[in-house]
Amino acid sequence: MSRAGGWWRRKSTPAKVETYTRWSLHLFSVIEVAVIGLPVVGQVRTGIAGWLTAMVAVHAVTGCVTASRALDWTRGRRAQPVRLLWVLGALTFVLAVAALGLMKYGPGGQAMDAAVGTVFGGILTFGAGTMALGVRSRRRVFAVVSGFAFGAGIVSFPFGAPWTGVLVVTLVVFIGAGFLASTCLFSVWLLNAVYELDEARETRARLAVAEERLRFGRDLHDVLGRNLSVISLKSELAVQLARRGRPEAVEQMIEVQRIAQESQREVRDVVRGYRGADLGVELVGAQGVLTAAGIGCEVTGTADGLPADVQSALGWVVREATTNVLRHGDAGRCAVVLRVLEGHVVLTVENDGVAGPGGSGGSGLAGLRERLAAVGGTLQAGVVGEDGFRLVAEVPLRSRVASEVAS
């Protein structure tokens, strides 16, 4: 049971929905055999009941394979199963005609007519509903359902069915096949919507990274663009003065050196600001991002009074933990707690919905440990309970700072 549960938890949300949808479609085949094939065993003679049950079982297996291939086609994993759809349609027609033949030329009787009529209508209903998965537009789905319904009436008429019986069979097949087709198509639509939402979330994460890179590029351009232009002009002026033997060339080169050193300092400031992370901002941002993603997030504690280097290190922990919660597993809640205890600041991030061991960790933990080690901190991370993940970062505070924060 634990292995089965781990197999399920390791799946992403779209994969879980796809597994549920696929097995729901397979369940229709089981329902077809259980509701249509098995009941005839107690209604007619053993030999005929065996043939009818075998007919329904063959049709159900063919429908199950067709539904699986059609679902793969809707996800773009294989070509449209045209041949299999034709096979299912032809098999449905042949088995339906065979069932009517048994009704007309068989031993007869009210029980026999009821059993064969159930098999006839059930095969057409499940056949039309399954074939609807293999077409794309609503018009074609309506054409398939209508074609099977009218075909049921047309085929049953030559076998002696009265007009009222023909109309009833047509209406029953149309309603049953329409309901089954609608159910299948809605399941596929829901599956595609879940995959699109997951892709949109990944796209949003990539756009956030791209936006941050653009911001960094703009900052570097603003810092270096003007200074490099000045350096170029002053260097050219120094060259001209040197060629003329003017002593002012030395002063110009000194100015070039000063501007270059200033540019180097400004670049360090930009990089330091890019690498740094404000803990208060990260806590607010984490709560907003997780809430927007449908994950309940509760933040406890405040970053007021903590040293800048501690805030930067813990801010990166919050940022990395938030990213992991969004990208891995299927979290429904996340709790972020920041506490100052006996000269230490402790940050705890805990979430549920872990997709297996390490699902909320990854290689980013190594980078976090390096950042925390720079301020004397430690990091612990691991699975908690059946599907929880807890990340605990602890950073020591200087005694004076700790007393000020605690007060």
Secondary structure, 3 states (H helix, E strand, C coil): CHHHHHHHHCCCHHHHHHHHHHHHHHHHHHHHHHHHHHHHHHCCCHHHHHHHHHHHHHHHHHHHHHHHHHHHHHCCCCCCCHHHHHHHHHHHHHHHHHHHHHHHHCCCCHHHHHHHHHHHHHHHHHHHHHHHHHCCCHHHHHHHHHHHHHHHHHHHHHHCCCHHHHHHHHHHHHHHHHHHHHHHHHHHHHHHHHHHHHHHHHHHHHHHHHHHHHHHHHHHHHHHHHHHHHHHHHHHHHHHHHHCCCCHHHHHHHHHHHHHHHHHHHHHHHHHHHHCCCHHHHHHHHHHHHHHCCCEEEEECCCCCCCHHHHHHHHHHHHHHHHHHHHCCCCCEEEEEEEEECCEEEEEEEECCCCCCCCCCCCHHHHHHHHHHCCCCEEEEEEECCCEEEEEEEEECCHHHHHHHHC
